[in-house]
Amino acid sequence: MTTQGFAVSHAQDAHFERGLRSFFEYRDLGIKQATQGRVVAHVIRAAQGTQFSSEPHQHHTTFQFVYILKGWVEFEYEGHGRVRLEAGSSVHQPPDIRHREIGHSADLELLEIVMPGEFETATVERV
């Protein structure tokens, strides 16, 4: 039996900070440290008082999963067009799929799980 890699995160102790996108706040769930960087999991929420802007981009990942906890978000995906995700919706974003966010609700909260824990994001010309 091992206890290495065990991680617990409670909502009452939640700490959000700005991250990749200035219009979002990120809550680290401790998975990146627990998996020695193999996986990152965080809750992302809309940052109040910030202006939304998004450009076409892609993430160099091996796995990316998004589950909407609250509110809604709309994306445009390469080969799939517009996709609106609402509370209870999920999406698997294949590695390197070109996409852009079109908009989100002020109360948006989502869970995102990505492999690897550190990944690059590249701006692209179009979706």
VEXDO-952816 format. One line per field, with one value per atom (N, C-alpha, C): x, y, z; residue number from 0. Coordinates in steps of 0.05 Angstrom, whole numbers, padded with zeros to 5 digits, always signed. Layout:
# residues N
east = X; ...;
north = Y; ...;
up = Z; ...;
num = NUM; ...;
***
This chain:
# residues 127
east = +00017; +00000; +00018; +00009; +00024; +00006; +00018; +00003; +00015; +00036; +00048; +00028; +00025; +00007; -00021; -00027; -00054; -00059; -00083; -00089; -00119; -00124; -00152; -00154; -00176; -00181; -00210; -00215; -00242; -00250; -00275; -00286; -00282; -00286; -00284; -00256; -00236; -00208; -00199; -00217; -00210; -00196; -00175; -00160; -00158; -00169; -00168; -00147; -00134; -00115; -00116; -00107; -00106; -00086; -00091; -00074; -00071; -00073; -00069; -00086; -00111; -00129; -00136; -00133; -00137; -00165; -00184; -00212; -00223; -00204; -00211; -00194; -00205; -00190; -00188; -00166; -00160; -00156; -00169; -00165; -00151; -00126; -00110; -00121; -00126; -00137; -00115; -00090; -00068; -00060; -00072; -00067; -00040; -00032; -00006; +00017; +00016; +00037; +00035; +00010; +00006; +00015; +00014; +00022; +00049; +00064; +00091; +00091; +00070; +00068; +00055; +00046; +00035; +00007; -00008; -00036; -00040; -00056; -00065; -00095; -00107; -00136; -00142; -00160; -00167; -00196; -00207; -00233; -00227; -00241; -00237; -00264; -00263; -00287; -00282; -00304; -00303; -00293; -00274; -00264; -00281; -00292; -00310; -00294; -00306; -00294; -00272; -00270; -00250; -00263; -00250; -00261; -00252; -00271; -00266; -00254; -00234; -00223; -00210; -00214; -00203; -00195; -00173; -00164; -00160; -00160; -00157; -00130; -00131; -00107; -00109; -00088; -00088; -00070; -00076; -00060; -00046; -00020; -00004; -00006; -00026; -00032; -00033; -00036; -00042; -00071; -00083; -00110; -00121; -00146; -00158; -00188; -00199; -00227; -00238; -00262; -00275; -00303; -00311; -00338; -00349; -00372; -00384; -00399; -00391; -00404; -00427; -00424; -00444; -00442; -00464; -00464; -00461; -00449; -00446; -00421; -00411; -00388; -00393; -00385; -00388; -00361; -00355; -00330; -00335; -00315; -00315; -00292; -00298; -00278; -00272; -00247; -00239; -00255; -00268; -00283; -00310; -00317; -00343; -00360; -00349; -00364; -00369; -00391; -00398; -00409; -00400; -00410; -00415; -00439; -00447; -00448; -00433; -00432; -00446; -00464; -00479; -00474; -00483; -00479; -00487; -00469; -00473; -00461; -00453; -00441; -00411; -00400; -00371; -00361; -00335; -00322; -00294; -00287; -00259; -00247; -00227; -00214; -00189; -00190; -00167; -00141; -00118; -00093; -00092; -00083; -00078; -00102; -00126; -00150; -00150; -00154; -00156; -00183; -00184; -00209; -00206; -00229; -00230; -00255; -00254; -00278; -00293; -00319; -00336; -00347; -00353; -00364; -00371; -00377; -00385; -00402; -00417; -00433; -00416; -00427; -00412; -00409; -00426; -00424; -00411; -00397; -00384; -00365; -00367; -00348; -00345; -00321; -00316; -00293; -00293; -00271; -00255; -00229; -00212; -00190; -00186; -00165; -00148; -00122; -00104; -00079; -00070; -00044; -00028; -00003; +00012; +00005; +00016; +00010; +00020; +00042; +00052; +00049; +00036; +00032; +00034; +00040; +00042; +00016; +00011; -00012; -00001; -00010; +00000; -00023; -00019; -00038; -00037; -00060; -00061; -00077; -00073; -00086; -00116; -00126; -00155; -00163; -00188; -00198; -00199;
north = -00024; +00000; +00025; +00046; +00070; +00094; +00115; +00140; +00162; +00156; +00175; +00183; +00208; +00218; +00222; +00218; +00223; +00253; +00262; +00290; +00294; +00313; +00320; +00351; +00360; +00388; +00394; +00412; +00419; +00447; +00449; +00475; +00497; +00490; +00510; +00522; +00508; +00518; +00528; +00531; +00538; +00564; +00564; +00588; +00590; +00611; +00616; +00637; +00634; +00654; +00656; +00678; +00683; +00663; +00656; +00636; +00642; +00621; +00622; +00644; +00646; +00666; +00687; +00713; +00734; +00736; +00726; +00729; +00704; +00687; +00663; +00663; +00650; +00644; +00614; +00604; +00576; +00566; +00544; +00531; +00504; +00503; +00478; +00457; +00433; +00412; +00393; +00400; +00384; +00359; +00355; +00331; +00332; +00355; +00358; +00350; +00359; +00352; +00322; +00312; +00284; +00265; +00273; +00256; +00262; +00279; +00287; +00300; +00316; +00331; +00317; +00292; +00277; +00287; +00297; +00306; +00332; +00350; +00374; +00374; +00381; +00383; +00409; +00424; +00449; +00456; +00472; +00485; +00512; +00519; +00546; +00560; +00586; +00602; +00629; +00641; +00667; +00687; +00704; +00725; +00749; +00758; +00781; +00806; +00824; +00850; +00849; +00827; +00826; +00824; +00834; +00834; +00809; +00796; +00772; +00778; +00762; +00763; +00736; +00726; +00700; +00699; +00686; +00682; +00652; +00645; +00616; +00606; +00582; +00571; +00540; +00527; +00499; +00492; +00471; +00462; +00437; +00436; +00412; +00394; +00377; +00358; +00330; +00311; +00283; +00276; +00293; +00288; +00314; +00322; +00345; +00340; +00342; +00337; +00361; +00371; +00393; +00385; +00390; +00385; +00411; +00419; +00444; +00440; +00454; +00452; +00471; +00495; +00516; +00535; +00547; +00566; +00553; +00568; +00558; +00571; +00558; +00568; +00558; +00575; +00567; +00569; +00548; +00545; +00542; +00548; +00540; +00520; +00496; +00475; +00469; +00465; +00456; +00431; +00433; +00410; +00404; +00420; +00415; +00440; +00464; +00488; +00496; +00511; +00521; +00499; +00498; +00479; +00494; +00493; +00506; +00485; +00489; +00471; +00484; +00470; +00480; +00462; +00469; +00453; +00424; +00406; +00378; +00368; +00387; +00380; +00375; +00358; +00353; +00352; +00356; +00354; +00343; +00324; +00315; +00331; +00347; +00362; +00346; +00335; +00319; +00336; +00323; +00338; +00355; +00380; +00400; +00409; +00403; +00412; +00443; +00456; +00485; +00493; +00513; +00522; +00551; +00562; +00588; +00590; +00604; +00609; +00632; +00630; +00651; +00668; +00655; +00670; +00652; +00663; +00647; +00664; +00651; +00664; +00675; +00695; +00707; +00688; +00667; +00648; +00621; +00621; +00597; +00585; +00559; +00543; +00516; +00507; +00482; +00467; +00441; +00424; +00417; +00420; +00413; +00394; +00373; +00353; +00351; +00355; +00355; +00339; +00326; +00312; +00322; +00327; +00327; +00351; +00352; +00373; +00400; +00401; +00425; +00421; +00440; +00438; +00465; +00466; +00491; +00498; +00524; +00534; +00552; +00547; +00562; +00577; +00602; +00617; +00608; +00605; +00597; +00618; +00617; +00637; +00635; +00611; +00607; +00580; +00577; +00551; +00531;
up = +00000; +00000; +00000; -00014; -00015; -00010; +00000; +00004; -00014; -00029; -00047; -00069; -00074; -00095; -00086; -00061; -00050; -00049; -00060; -00060; -00053; -00036; -00029; -00032; -00043; -00046; -00038; -00021; -00011; -00021; -00028; -00037; -00016; +00009; +00031; +00033; +00023; +00024; -00003; -00022; -00049; -00052; -00068; -00075; -00105; -00117; -00145; -00152; -00174; -00184; -00214; -00224; -00253; -00266; -00291; -00304; -00333; -00349; -00378; -00391; -00385; -00396; -00374; -00381; -00361; -00352; -00368; -00361; -00345; -00337; -00321; -00296; -00275; -00251; -00248; -00238; -00237; -00208; -00201; -00175; -00180; -00171; -00174; -00154; -00164; -00147; -00136; -00140; -00128; -00144; -00167; -00182; -00196; -00205; -00218; -00200; -00176; -00156; -00149; -00146; -00138; -00160; -00185; -00207; -00218; -00204; -00212; -00240; -00245; -00270; -00293; -00290; -00312; -00320; -00300; -00304; -00288; -00300; -00285; -00285; -00262; -00260; -00244; -00255; -00242; -00248; -00230; -00234; -00245; -00266; -00279; -00276; -00269; -00268; -00281; -00290; -00302; -00281; -00289; -00271; -00273; -00251; -00251; -00258; -00273; -00279; -00300; -00315; -00336; -00363; -00383; -00410; -00424; -00437; -00452; -00479; -00486; -00514; -00519; -00542; -00549; -00578; -00583; -00610; -00616; -00641; -00648; -00637; -00625; -00614; -00613; -00605; -00600; -00577; -00563; -00540; -00548; -00543; -00549; -00524; -00525; -00503; -00514; -00495; -00503; -00495; -00477; -00468; -00456; -00463; -00451; -00449; -00425; -00419; -00404; -00412; -00399; -00391; -00366; -00357; -00345; -00354; -00345; -00319; -00298; -00271; -00268; -00280; -00276; -00300; -00309; -00330; -00358; -00376; -00404; -00416; -00437; -00453; -00481; -00500; -00529; -00542; -00557; -00572; -00602; -00618; -00646; -00648; -00659; -00662; -00691; -00698; -00724; -00732; -00755; -00765; -00753; -00732; -00718; -00715; -00720; -00718; -00689; -00685; -00658; -00641; -00616; -00596; -00570; -00561; -00535; -00514; -00492; -00470; -00446; -00434; -00411; -00387; -00363; -00339; -00345; -00339; -00345; -00371; -00388; -00414; -00411; -00429; -00428; -00457; -00460; -00486; -00482; -00500; -00502; -00525; -00520; -00541; -00550; -00574; -00583; -00584; -00581; -00582; -00607; -00603; -00624; -00640; -00631; -00646; -00644; -00667; -00668; -00657; -00641; -00629; -00619; -00613; -00599; -00583; -00561; -00546; -00558; -00560; -00571; -00549; -00526; -00503; -00480; -00457; -00434; -00415; -00398; -00379; -00355; -00342; -00319; -00296; -00295; -00273; -00281; -00304; -00313; -00293; -00289; -00274; -00289; -00293; -00306; -00294; -00298; -00290; -00315; -00314; -00337; -00327; -00342; -00337; -00362; -00359; -00382; -00376; -00398; -00397; -00421; -00417; -00391; -00374; -00350; -00332; -00341; -00356; -00368; -00398; -00412; -00440; -00453; -00479; -00493; -00507; -00509; -00524; -00546; -00570; -00593; -00607; -00612; -00628; -00657; -00669; -00697; -00713; -00740; -00756; -00757; -00757; -00758; -00747; -00740; -00730; -00752;
num = 0; 0; 0; 1; 1; 1; 2; 2; 2; 3; 3; 3; 4; 4; 4; 5; 5; 5; 6; 6; 6; 7; 7; 7; 8; 8; 8; 9; 9; 9; 10; 10; 10; 11; 11; 11; 12; 12; 12; 13; 13; 13; 14; 14; 14; 15; 15; 15; 16; 16; 16; 17; 17; 17; 18; 18; 18; 19; 19; 19; 20; 20; 20; 21; 21; 21; 22; 22; 22; 23; 23; 23; 24; 24; 24; 25; 25; 25; 26; 26; 26; 27; 27; 27; 28; 28; 28; 29; 29; 29; 30; 30; 30; 31; 31; 31; 32; 32; 32; 33; 33; 33; 34; 34; 34; 35; 35; 35; 36; 36; 36; 37; 37; 37; 38; 38; 38; 39; 39; 39; 40; 40; 40; 41; 41; 41; 42; 42; 42; 43; 43; 43; 44; 44; 44; 45; 45; 45; 46; 46; 46; 47; 47; 47; 48; 48; 48; 49; 49; 49; 50; 50; 50; 51; 51; 51; 52; 52; 52; 53; 53; 53; 54; 54; 54; 55; 55; 55; 56; 56; 56; 57; 57; 57; 58; 58; 58; 59; 59; 59; 60; 60; 60; 61; 61; 61; 62; 62; 62; 63; 63; 63; 64; 64; 64; 65; 65; 65; 66; 66; 66; 67; 67; 67; 68; 68; 68; 69; 69; 69; 70; 70; 70; 71; 71; 71; 72; 72; 72; 73; 73; 73; 74; 74; 74; 75; 75; 75; 76; 76; 76; 77; 77; 77; 78; 78; 78; 79; 79; 79; 80; 80; 80; 81; 81; 81; 82; 82; 82; 83; 83; 83; 84; 84; 84; 85; 85; 85; 86; 86; 86; 87; 87; 87; 88; 88; 88; 89; 89; 89; 90; 90; 90; 91; 91; 91; 92; 92; 92; 93; 93; 93; 94; 94; 94; 95; 95; 95; 96; 96; 96; 97; 97; 97; 98; 98; 98; 99; 99; 99; 100; 100; 100; 101; 101; 101; 102; 102; 102; 103; 103; 103; 104; 104; 104; 105; 105; 105; 106; 106; 106; 107; 107; 107; 108; 108; 108; 109; 109; 109; 110; 110; 110; 111; 111; 111; 112; 112; 112; 113; 113; 113; 114; 114; 114; 115; 115; 115; 116; 116; 116; 117; 117; 117; 118; 118; 118; 119; 119; 119; 120; 120; 120; 121; 121; 121; 122; 122; 122; 123; 123; 123; 124; 124; 124; 125; 125; 125; 126; 126; 126;
***
